[in-house]
Amino acid sequence: IALAAEAGADFVDLNCGCPIYEATRRGLGSALLRSPKKLGRLVGGMVDGTSRDIPISVKIRLGCEVSSINVREVVNELREAGAAAVTIHGRTAQQGYSKPADWDLIRDVVEDGRGSGVPIIGNGDILTHYEARRRMQESGVDSVMVGRGALTKPWIFQEFNDGTTWKPDMQDRIAVYRNLACHMKDHFGNDEMGRKKSWNFLPWHFEFFSRYMPLPEEEYGLMSTKKPLIQERLLKPEDVSPIDALMSHRSKDVHELIASSLWESDSNAGAVSKLHALAESKQFQDILANPNDEDEESGATELANIPKRGAPGKWNKRRGRNPKPKRTPEEIVAVRAERAAKKAALALQQSEANVPQ
């Protein structure tokens, strides 16, 4: 907390919603939700250890496993511990992104804490500004947090402020994507090492950018009330221009090519030109002619990082040690007698060593 304050942080957020296996297998992330009282003590210690100029907020899920949904108990402990705000993702860690978020349960938590003064932030399946507003109105949360929706279209926040859907043309979108590449150049460096570091992130973002569709409320508002749009398999038009086909393609190889074009462009106009040329290239046509089925699969779990050896939505618990063979009652008596004899012999040796000569 002290380091965060020195760095100028406005608040510190403890992420107890992370479902990444490398975190949960060590008892971190969403695994902390298994022990609400222990988590409460942890947050209480953080709050007490700060000057209170740095608020401590906590992000959680409904629970760790489906069989142990305990969000109401967890939030109660966090309120008593002094958390400044609580963000609730409406699924368990085990569920990943395999089903719609449970906003009814989020609403129940809001009702539990009415008048407590601790804001509740809702999270889960927000892709449009009108879905965000409706979730706030129906659940009573103080605000909403956006995850995958912002990765798909980073301008969702401006849409929320304006109360309308922005319909960028291809040049507008490319300008936004190139802006991201420029920020990575500034941060990591505009050289070979900077590019290598950026490549951990830039091509990956196109797994989400490629899903973009304009979703105006007048066309999709009613549909969104029946099922979150981010959970729908919305069909894109098949008869599209080469550049549209390029920017909506789900192949990781295509994402690498797009990222390279953006990185190597000196201007937005240059990026548009490079990407149009790539869309017409034989390289891209070959990819279109030989599709990879894996690239077209649903992306419901790319942020969950559940080990691939399990089926989607299946929770793989950490493998324990192989149990030792069980002893019979007679063997247990014999082992205890042996231990007692060793202790007696050791005590005798110590007493003899302490006797003055």
Disulfide bonds with the S-S distance in Angstrom:
none
